[in-house]
């Protein structure tokens, strides 16, 4: 379906959803409420759909993280963020839809990523944090999502690097080093250095280094670290996510 058609469909679904679920629809900018009648119709129209299954009127920290996530992804034209509100009382709205995807009350909120051409959605099993969810979407969807500390030009070089043969790696690292010279802000320069260091490690140790390093850095994240260290760890994970996404795209 053309981009305009997708937008028209999204506008129609959102308008109807506001009428049916005024509280839910008004609370989350960038997300579309779905129910048993609209779910399949809408999900099938987008290449990538991230759906949150939750209680009908959620609140609290986890819902705040969802609001941040929905706003951050709102500009992605090939991705729809949606939520299914499940009621455990009265008519038990959308309970059957939750059961269809193996989701019970104890699982709320549960995120699933629906991909065009795949029979089963991918389930998110991590902590409910917007940054972690963004990495989950980026890692699995193949879409370019500008996470903090990532650079689009370097992500393109990363795609090229991870798809290249061993004899081409040094050449691409040189291209990355030249690209780094054009960076102006201190944060971008730091990010460029991280990309280049990871490329050199992959050249030395192979592509398995990416997943090994993600595991190592996540362990550091779970430890006792300062606020600055925590920010640096988050940024490194975001850059590593670009390498992981490049590996999946190659496959």
Secondary structure, DSSP 8 states (H G I E B T S, - for coil): --HHHHHHHHHHHHHHHHHH-HHHHHH-TT-EEE-TTTHHHHHTTSSEEEEEEEETT--SHHHHHHHHHHHHHTT-TTEEEEEEEE-SSTT-TTHHHHHHTT--GGG-SEEEEEETT-SS-EE--S-S-HHHHHHHHHHHH------TT--HHHHHHHHHHHHS-GGGHHHHHHHHHHHHTT--SHHHHHHHHHHHHHHHHHHHH-THHHHHHHHHHHHHHHS---HHHHHHHHHHHHHHHHHHHHHHHH-
